[in-house]
């Protein structure tokens, strides 16, 4: 029986629903973890046959191949990968706390500051606790469902691409002593698109094998047909309204990469190499 791994964030749920509850149940052994980086570690160690991993892991895992046609990405706004800032403009941020549970988002943040904003703030690796992160930093990178909860507090009206979403109210557990009550939420996929005109891929299935027998595209399609059930599972945990959760999984997140997103991934690796964030930009290899 094949072993696979993925994070347990809500945005991966349509990709793994089949293996947990659908036609793929019992056909694979699946390991779930809150941190996407954990799946990359399991794949690198050879403990799983395939894993849904942050795309940055492609450049660090030897002999790894990408499973084409399935991803966790965004064409425009992603909502669950955000920089939360105590300043109104990122150019004013001098220190940034980094949620280290996804290397892809960490590298994207550094690329945005170095390539697009033209300066290097101080970086502070941190656990994903926004309260603690903003006590000693001007801004904080947060990913996954914790970021989605905060994005949900942002102004609901649509804004121009690249314009920050302003947090209109604070979660009740944020102490007023943590800093200014005005906070700005910058969506990283929006920032990327504003500067490049391209979509972004955050994670893809990868393997160290020559081929995989699992049909990840069929599993994705089955999961998306059951998105209403997925929302019912995650709605109480995340605290978003049902319609808002549906919009997130069906409009913000894209599970099939298009040409813009694939070009975005290639540019992401190119810029990561240019700024010394990866040792070498190796060519893309697919199964």
N, C-alpha and C positions, 0 to 999 in steps of 0.2 A: 504494500500500500504506500502511495506517495505521501510525503510530508510537506506541508506548505506552512507559511507564516505570514501574518499581516497584523497591522495595528487594529485596535478595537474602536477607533474614532468612528463617528457616524458616517463620515464621507467615504469610508471603505466598505460600509455595510452592503451596498448593492453588488459589490464585487465578490463578497464572501457568503451572501445569504444562501446561495445554492448549496454550498458545502456544509452549512450549519443546519439548514431546515428543508432544503429542496431536493432536487433530483441527484445532486452530488453528495448528499449526506451519506456517510459511511463508506464513501469511495476514496476519501483522502483523510489523513490526520492533519488537523489544523491547529496551529499554535497562535494564540492571540496575546498581544501586549499593548499597553497604552502608548509606548514610545515606538515610533516608526524605526528609529535607529536600531532597536533590538532585533527586528527582522533582518536587517542588513548584517548584524553580527552573526545570527544563526546561519544565514546563507554563506557568509565568508568562511565559517567554521565547518561547513559541509554537513550541518545537522538537519537541514531541510533540502528538499529537491527544488523548490522554487519559493520565492518570497516577494511580497509586494513591498518594495523598498523605495526610500527617497532616491531620486535619480542621481544625486551626487555620488551615491555609493557605486555607481557604474565605473567611476574613475578610480576607485580605490580597491575594488575587489578583483583579484586576478582571475582571468579566464571566465568572466561572467558574460552572459548574453541577455539581450532584452527580448521579452515576449512582445511581439508587435500587436497593435490594434486595441490595446486596453490600457487605460491610465486613470490616474486621479489628477485632473488638471482644471484649468479655467481659461476661457477665452477672454474674459474681461475681469469682472469682480469675483473674488473667491470667498471673502468674508471670514474665513477661518485661518488665515495667515496674515497677521496684522502687527504693525508697530503702533504701540500706544504711547503717546508722547505728552509730557507736561508742557511742551512748547507748541505754539501754533504752527511753526514751520520746522521741518526736519533739519534745515540748515542751522537752526539754533541749538540743536541737541549736541552736547559735548560728550556725553557718556550714554552707552546703550547696553542694557542687560539682555543677554541672549538665552532664549530657551534652547538648550542643547539637545533636545529630543529628536530633532530633525536637522541633519547637516545641510540638506538642500536649502532650507529656509535661512539658515545661518549664512551660507555662502551668498544667497541672493541678497540678503541684507547688506553684506559687505560690498557686493558689486554695486548696489544702488548708491551707497555712500561714496565709494571710490570712483566709479565710472561716471555716474550721473550727477552727483552732488559735488564731487571734486574735493572731498576732504575725508579724513579718517578720525572718527570719534574714539574714545576709549571703550574697549569691549569688556564686558563683565559676564562670564558664563554664570548661569543661574538656573535653579529649579523653576518650573512654571507656576510661580506664585506672584501674581501681579502686584499685590500689596507690598511684598518684600522687594520685588524688582524695582519698583518706582521710588522706594525710600532713598536709595543712594544713586539712582541713575535718572537721566533726563527722559529716556525713552526705554521701551521694553519690547522685545520680539516675543510674541505669543502665538502658538499654533494649535490647530485642532479644535475640539469642542470648547475648551476654556476661552479661546479667542472668539469663537462663534457667539458665545454668551455675551461677551462685551460688545461685539459688533452689533448685536441685536439692540443694544441701548443707544446706538447712533441715530442721528437724524434720519427719518425714513424716506425723505424726498430724494429723488435722483439728483446727482450732481454731475458736473462735467468730469470727464475722465481725467484722472490725476489730481482732482480737487479732493482734499481730505474730508472725511466724514467726521463731523464734530459730535462728540459724546454729549448728549443733552442731559443726562442724569447719571449719577454714580451708583454702582451696586451698593446695597446697604451695608456691606461689610468692609467697604473701603474707608479707612479712618481719615478724617479731615486733616490730621497732622501729617499725612503722607506727602503733602505738597499742594500745588494749586488745584482748585476744584475744576478748572477748565482743562479737559484733556482732549486730545485729537487722535483719532484712529485713522491710520494710513493702511489701506489695503495693499499688500505687496503685489498682487497680480495686477491691480489697477496701476500702480506705480510703474511696473515693468512694461505694461502696454503703453502707458503715456510716453515712455522714453524710447520704446522700440517698435511700437505698432504691432507687436506679436503676442500670441497667447503663451501660456506657461504650463509645463507639465511638472507636477510635484512628485509623483510616484508612478512606477510601472512594475509589472511582474518581471522578475529576472531569475535566471537559472545558471548553474555552472555546467549543466549537461548539454549534450549536442542537440537534444530536442526534448520536448515535454509532451506527455500523452493527455494532459488535462486541457480541455477546451475552455480557456478562461473567457473568451468572448461569449460563448453560450452561457456560461455562468453569470456573466455581467447582464446579459439580456434577460435571463430569468430573474435576477435580483431586481432589475428595474421594473419588471412586471409586477413585483410585489412591494413596490416602494411604499404603498399605504401601510402595509404591515410593519415595515422598517420604521416608519415615522412613529407608529404606535409604540414601538419598543423604546425609541430614544426620546420621545417628546417629554415624558416626566423627568428624565434624567437631566436633559439640557435646559428645559424650562422655556423653550420657544413655543409660540402658538403653532397649531397644526399646519396652517397654510404657509406660515413662514418657513417651517421645517421642510415642507414639500418644495417650496421655491428654491431653498438652498440645495437640495439633493437633485433637483431636476433642471434648474436654471443656472445656478452659480457654478456647481461642479459639473465638469464634462468627463465622461468615462471613455470616450473614443477620441484619440488625437486626430486633429486635422492638420493640414499643411502648415498653417500658421503656428500651431503649437509645436510641431516637430522642428520647424525653423527656429522657434524660440528656444528649444532645448539645445540645438546646435550652437546658437549664439551664447547661451548661458555657459556652456562648457568653454567656448572660445574666450569669453571674458574672464571666467574663473582662471583659465590658464594664463591670460595676459597679466592678471593681478597676483599671480603666484599663490592662488588659493587651492590649486591642484598641482601635483607634480608634473603631469603630462596630460595633454588633451588627446586621449586615444580615440581612434575612429569608432563609430557606432557599429556594433555587431548584433545582429538579430538571429533568433532561432528560425 
